[in-house]
């Protein structure tokens, strides 16, 4: 009797310890879920790589003036493998645009993965000066911005142009999109920048800047004789020129002007004085 009781107790414990058997329905359900998950992953992979589910669908461009939207989009050169909206970066976009479009200074990028769209905000460089190289140079005229970046080559000097011409004796002409590093050109651009900042009212009459002699920078105005300033006192010289022009304008308006305003020269190279000589 005792042996039967022990045997029954052992069998009961064995049943408690043994793992429950999975039903065929549950196994089939797990199998279906697993197969469905694999198929789903394969489908997403197919959409991504084959169909191009994340391929850029729309590109919007703003801030562009010199270039059309189509020119900007074409410069991006987004091939089918490179047009995944998730992987396109601002640095790559800006680099491509700068390489192909010399007027592009900066390009800000925002994107929507769900809409598969890109939005570009373009900042363009503004032409402020025309570099005039010596006659024996391969390129005679180069259009630059205020930092000295080459925007384009010009075959001939425009007959009527309000843009300032910088006279340079340098023979090295940078490529389009490159920066002019010549000291004389950078000095001339600095002079122009200060004129724009300190005396913008005299810019319309400023025709040429020649900084090949830093101690005797030559400025040519349409309403003044030749003007000289020094690289040591650029701001002071600009201030004196501005006052001189205002004084001459008042004299002409009141009929007190007795000399030809284009005669002689104006020497504004000194800190505390300006001379009108050679009349």
HELIX and SHEET records of a PDB file:
HELIX    1   1 UNK A    2  UNK A   17  1                                  16    
HELIX    2   2 UNK A   24  UNK A   46  1                                  23    
HELIX    3   3 UNK A   47  UNK A   51  3                                   5    
HELIX    4   4 UNK A   69  UNK A   76  1                                   8    
HELIX    5   5 UNK A   90  UNK A  100  1                                  11    
HELIX    6   6 UNK A  183  UNK A  198  1                                  16    
HELIX    7   7 UNK A  200  UNK A  205  5                                   6    
HELIX    8   8 UNK A  214  UNK A  216  5                                   3    
HELIX    9   9 UNK A  231  UNK A  233  5                                   3    
HELIX   10  10 UNK A  234  UNK A  253  1                                  20    
SHEET    1   A 3 UNK A  58  UNK A  62  0                                        
SHEET    2   A 3 UNK A 117  UNK A 124  1                                        
SHEET    3   A 3 UNK A 104  UNK A 112 -1                                        
SHEET    1   B 9 UNK A 150  UNK A 154  0                                        
SHEET    2   B 9 UNK A 141  UNK A 144 -1                                        
SHEET    3   B 9 UNK A 129  UNK A 132 -1                                        
SHEET    4   B 9 UNK A 164  UNK A 167  1                                        
SHEET    5   B 9 UNK A 206  UNK A 210  1                                        
SHEET    6   B 9 UNK A 217  UNK A 221 -1                                        
SHEET    7   B 9 UNK A 226  UNK A 229 -1                                        
SHEET    8   B 9 UNK A 265  UNK A 267  1                                        
SHEET    9   B 9 UNK A 275  UNK A 277 -1                                        
END                                                                             
